[in-house]
Amino acid sequence: MAMRFSFYLPCYWPDLGYPAQEMYRDAVEEGQLAEDLGFDTLCIPEHHFINYLTHPQPLLTAVKVAAATRAIKIITSVLVLPIYDIRRLAGEICQTDCLTDGRIEIGVGRGAFAYEFNRFNVPPEESRARFDDSLALLEALLTGKETGWKSEWYDFEPVAITPHPVQKSIPIWIAALSYPAIYHSAKRGYHIQTTPLRGGMETVKTQATAFNDAVRDAEGTLDHLKFSMLRMLYVARDQADADEKVAMAYENHRRFCNVYDTPGTVKDGAIVPIDVEESIDDVRDALLIGTVPEIIDKLGAYNDLRVMDLLLNMGFGASHEDVMGSMERFAR
């Protein structure tokens, strides 16, 4: 099986002086080019109150991108279920499916940033239980049948979601990072979205093994499932360009760790970079940033581990023009 490559539309916004309207136009243009170059899908994240992956509602972005493209599938990566009223979200998903002509797929997760949870008045320690309840409710509502619900977080009489979606069954992906989470989510029949974050090949191996073990243990019943791994990638013009982009990825990592590892220090929407344990060389070794021969060599290691679907994030700090150039070089 040949490797498949999808394209990530992060809208990472380190310079708040750059107009957000332009940032979203850039994302649409990158989505158009990704389709023209033959990328498999487009993926759109969700975050709030910060300049990191700036999509407060990825379904809105999906509708905009769908209007500017022809047929490429669009996946949320991911909708953070614990912060939603699932009744409303189910209707928005169905409407999005209609407005994208049946091209939407839904990646869902429980979220990771305490900074966001706290500002939505959702205790982070409740995120797992809330996610499980929300996912079960979402799946019930998306059947189109009248559904009532009584749980710790919902208590309502039966409702039917309108409008009806184009797709009979909208595909659902689960975000999972650990071996147990990946294995058990796959065993339940979900496609998997994962990332080793800034981890190296040992993390990649653990995550890929979890999925492959689940498929193997199902003895053929899960062979249709997909396993997508998000990685930062940039095909550099030369070594100087590669060094510059590694430095950008390292600065991105310093912001990410602020909100992933701590309660978060944010000023006027901008994440404050913090000191991190990893060195810039650690980031260089872990990520797919380099010249064409270096990228080819690194991709071979993923193929060897049967990671057949890579989701590529090139927008970790590079300019729109540089991202477009990297896409072109990658597709050659």
Secondary structure as UniProt FT lines:
FT   STRAND          4..8
FT   TURN            16..17
FT   HELIX           20..37
FT   STRAND          41..44
FT   HELIX           58..68
FT   STRAND          73..76
FT   STRAND          79..80
FT   HELIX           81..83
FT   HELIX           86..99
FT   TURN            100..101
FT   STRAND          104..109
FT   HELIX           114..119
FT   TURN            120..121
FT   HELIX           124..126
FT   HELIX           127..142
FT   STRAND          147..150
FT   STRAND          155..159
FT   STRAND          172..175
FT   HELIX           179..187
FT   TURN            188..189
FT   STRAND          191..194
FT   TURN            197..198
FT   HELIX           201..217
FT   TURN            218..224
FT   STRAND          227..235
FT   HELIX           239..261
FT   STRAND          266..267
FT   TURN            268..269
FT   STRAND          270..271
FT   HELIX           280..286
FT   STRAND          288..290
FT   HELIX           292..304
FT   TURN            305..306
FT   STRAND          309..313
FT   HELIX           320..331
//
